[in-house]
Structure formats: C-alpha cells, structure tokens
Amino acid sequence: MSDEASLGPGIPAEGDEQRFVTLGRVSGAHGIQGWVRVHSDTSPRENILNYSPWHLVRQGRRESRKVLAGRRQGKSVVAKLAACSDRNAAEDLVGALIEVPRSALPSTRLGEYYWADLVGLEVRTLDGVDLGRIEQLFETGSNDVIVVQGERERLIPYIWDQVVREVDLDAGSMLVDWDPDF
C-alpha cells in the first residue's frame, strides 16, 4: 500500500467533477514573510512540496496557490505560497486542507493502492458477509489498520494475503479473511 497520499478524497467544489486527494493541512505561520507551516501526510513529509499548485480548502471553498519554495523544517514542512506575502496572510490559511487532483499522484504498481482509493470500498468476508465500508485507514507500529463502518465499527489489519485477499477498485470492493463476529 502506498502512503503517499492521505486518508480520503477532498471536498468537491460546486460544479467540480475532478477528484481531489488531501495531502495535508496548513498548521501555522512560519516567520514574518508569509511562509506557512504544513502538516504533511505524504511519505516522506517533504514530498508534499513536489505538487503545485496546492488546492487549499477552507469553509467548503477551494482556491489554488502555487508553491514557490519549501523545505523540511524539523518534524514538519514549511512552504512559501503565491499571494502570501506576510504573517497575517499566512495565518489566514491556518486550518486549510491541502489537496491535489488525484490524477497528479504517481501511478501505483500492481497490488499497491493509495489510501484515498480504498476509502469508501465495500468490505466483504470470504463467506460473503458484508462488513460495511472503509471509512479511513491509519498507521500503527506494526501494520496499517482499516476502519470499516457497518452495523458497527471494525478495525481490521491491512495485512496483504493474510487478511486482505483482494481489492477491486472498479467494483468498489475489498475481500477479507476476517471473522464477522470480531
């Protein structure tokens, strides 16, 4: 599974048919010249700087900003965006989701999937029991975990071949070897 992108599709702007993927969010201002501090969900963190423009989503609206410069800064990333020339402008962007078109992400290899592509898939057991839909995924120290919401929430380890047996993006489904009572 590729963790280049975040956990879910972005908010479509009105009349916007293109699918967006959230790669992070603006978490603060950095300095006085309009740089922003970024929480990146890409791996490694600074890969978020490879995408430009960023589509910033705030209060259900999307605006496009070109990335002029950026670098890793400690455990986070800082970036200079177009039309962001001082600290006040940077502070106005705090909380904005950073999205890019799904088509901007590199192609995956056979058997690799972006988390954003897995969110929303129907999950069924080998015996055909419907467990629900994938709501999100998250990392743990040992393996990734799928959060499936059906009649109740289930946390299922994303372990290929042992638990996850098949992913069919075209059919919108995932087949798992999992006890529905667990």
C-alpha positions as CSV (number, residue, x, y, z in Angstrom):
1,M,0.0,0.0,0.0
2,S,1.3,3.4,-0.9
3,D,1.1,6.1,1.8
4,E,2.0,9.0,-0.4
5,A,-1.5,10.5,0.0
6,S,-3.8,10.9,2.8
7,L,-6.9,9.1,4.0
8,G,-9.6,10.5,1.9
9,P,-11.0,12.3,-1.1
10,G,-11.3,16.0,-0.8
11,I,-14.4,18.2,-0.7
12,P,-15.6,18.8,-4.3
13,A,-16.1,22.4,-5.1
14,E,-19.5,23.2,-6.6
15,G,-19.7,22.0,-10.2
16,D,-16.2,20.4,-9.9
17,E,-16.1,16.8,-11.2
18,Q,-12.4,16.3,-10.7
19,R,-11.5,14.1,-7.7
20,F,-9.1,15.6,-5.2
21,V,-6.9,13.9,-2.6
22,T,-5.9,15.6,0.7
23,L,-2.2,15.5,1.3
24,G,-2.0,17.6,4.5
25,R,-3.1,20.9,6.0
26,V,-1.7,24.3,6.9
27,S,-0.9,24.1,10.6
28,G,0.6,27.5,11.3
29,A,2.5,30.6,10.1
30,H,6.3,30.5,9.9
31,G,8.2,33.7,10.3
32,I,7.1,37.1,9.0
33,Q,7.4,36.8,5.3
34,G,4.3,34.7,4.6
35,W,5.7,31.2,4.9
36,V,3.3,28.5,6.2
37,R,4.0,25.5,8.4
38,V,2.5,22.4,6.9
39,H,1.4,19.1,8.5
40,S,2.1,16.6,5.6
41,D,0.5,13.2,5.2
42,T,3.0,12.2,2.4
43,S,5.9,9.9,3.0
44,P,8.5,11.3,3.3
45,R,6.9,14.5,4.6
46,E,8.6,16.8,2.2
47,N,7.1,15.0,-0.8
48,I,4.1,17.4,-0.5
49,L,6.4,20.1,-2.0
50,N,6.5,18.1,-5.3
51,Y,2.9,19.1,-6.0
52,S,2.0,22.5,-7.3
53,P,-0.4,24.2,-7.3
54,W,-2.0,23.3,-4.0
55,H,-5.7,23.5,-3.8
56,L,-6.5,24.9,-0.3
57,V,-9.9,24.1,1.0
58,R,-11.4,26.3,3.7
59,Q,-15.1,26.6,4.7
60,G,-16.1,24.5,1.7
61,R,-14.3,26.7,-0.8
62,R,-11.3,25.7,-2.8
63,E,-8.6,28.1,-4.0
64,S,-5.4,27.3,-5.9
65,R,-2.0,28.5,-4.8
66,K,1.3,27.9,-6.5
67,V,4.1,26.6,-4.3
68,L,7.1,29.0,-4.7
69,A,9.5,27.3,-2.3
70,G,9.6,24.9,0.6
71,R,11.8,22.7,2.8
72,R,11.7,20.3,5.7
73,Q,11.9,22.2,9.0
74,G,12.4,19.8,11.9
75,K,9.5,17.4,12.0
76,S,7.3,19.5,9.7
77,V,7.5,21.2,6.4
78,V,7.4,25.0,5.6
79,A,6.3,26.4,2.3
80,K,6.1,29.8,0.6
81,L,2.9,30.2,-1.4
82,A,1.9,32.6,-4.1
83,A,-0.2,35.6,-2.8
84,C,1.0,35.0,0.7
85,S,3.5,37.8,1.5
86,D,3.3,38.4,5.2
87,R,2.5,36.6,8.5
88,N,-1.1,37.8,8.5
89,A,-1.8,36.3,5.1
90,A,-0.1,33.0,6.3
91,E,-2.2,33.0,9.5
92,D,-5.4,33.3,7.4
93,L,-4.5,30.0,5.7
94,V,-4.2,28.0,9.0
95,G,-6.5,25.0,9.0
96,A,-6.8,24.9,5.2
97,L,-6.7,21.4,3.8
98,I,-4.0,20.9,1.1
99,E,-5.4,19.0,-1.9
100,V,-4.2,18.0,-5.3
101,P,-6.1,16.3,-8.2
102,R,-5.9,12.5,-7.8
103,S,-4.5,12.5,-11.4
104,A,-1.4,14.3,-10.1
105,L,-0.3,11.4,-8.0
106,P,2.2,8.9,-9.5
107,S,0.8,5.7,-10.8
108,T,0.9,2.8,-8.4
109,R,2.4,-0.6,-9.1
110,L,0.3,-3.8,-9.3
111,G,-1.0,-4.5,-5.8
112,E,-0.3,-1.0,-4.4
113,Y,-3.1,1.4,-3.6
114,Y,-3.4,4.9,-2.3
115,W,-5.4,5.1,0.9
116,A,-7.6,7.6,-0.8
117,D,-8.6,4.9,-3.3
118,L,-9.5,2.4,-0.6
119,V,-11.8,4.8,1.4
120,G,-15.4,4.0,0.5
121,L,-14.8,0.4,-0.7
122,E,-17.4,-2.2,0.4
123,V,-15.7,-4.8,2.6
124,R,-16.9,-8.5,2.5
125,T,-15.6,-11.6,4.1
126,L,-14.6,-14.7,2.2
127,D,-18.1,-16.1,3.1
128,G,-19.8,-13.1,1.5
129,V,-20.7,-11.3,4.8
130,D,-21.0,-7.6,4.2
131,L,-18.9,-5.8,6.9
132,G,-19.5,-2.2,5.7
133,R,-17.5,0.5,4.0
134,I,-13.9,1.6,4.7
135,E,-14.1,5.0,6.5
136,Q,-10.4,5.6,7.0
137,L,-7.0,4.0,7.4
138,F,-4.3,4.7,9.9
139,E,-0.8,3.6,10.7
140,T,0.4,1.6,13.7
141,G,3.9,0.5,14.5
142,S,3.4,-3.0,13.0
143,N,0.8,-2.6,10.2
144,D,-1.8,-0.3,8.8
145,V,-5.4,-0.6,10.0
146,I,-8.6,-0.3,8.1
147,V,-11.6,1.3,9.8
148,V,-14.8,-0.4,8.5
149,Q,-18.1,1.1,9.4
150,G,-21.1,-1.2,9.0
151,E,-23.7,-2.2,11.6
152,R,-20.7,-1.4,14.0
153,E,-17.2,-0.2,13.6
154,R,-14.5,-2.8,13.0
155,L,-10.7,-2.3,13.0
156,I,-9.1,-4.7,10.5
157,P,-5.4,-5.0,10.0
158,Y,-4.2,-4.3,6.5
159,I,-2.1,-7.4,6.0
160,W,-2.0,-8.5,2.4
161,D,-2.7,-12.2,1.7
162,Q,-3.3,-13.0,5.4
163,V,-6.3,-10.7,5.9
164,V,-6.8,-8.6,2.8
165,R,-7.2,-11.1,0.0
166,E,-8.5,-9.0,-2.9
167,V,-9.0,-5.3,-3.8
168,D,-11.2,-4.5,-6.8
169,L,-11.3,-0.7,-7.3
170,D,-13.5,-1.0,-10.4
171,A,-16.1,-3.0,-8.4
172,G,-15.6,-0.8,-5.3
173,S,-14.9,-3.8,-3.1
174,M,-12.4,-5.5,-0.8
175,L,-12.4,-9.1,0.1
176,V,-11.0,-10.0,3.6
177,D,-10.4,-13.2,5.6
178,W,-12.0,-11.9,8.8
179,D,-14.4,-13.3,11.4
180,P,-17.5,-11.0,11.2
181,D,-18.1,-11.5,15.0
182,F,-14.7,-10.0,15.8
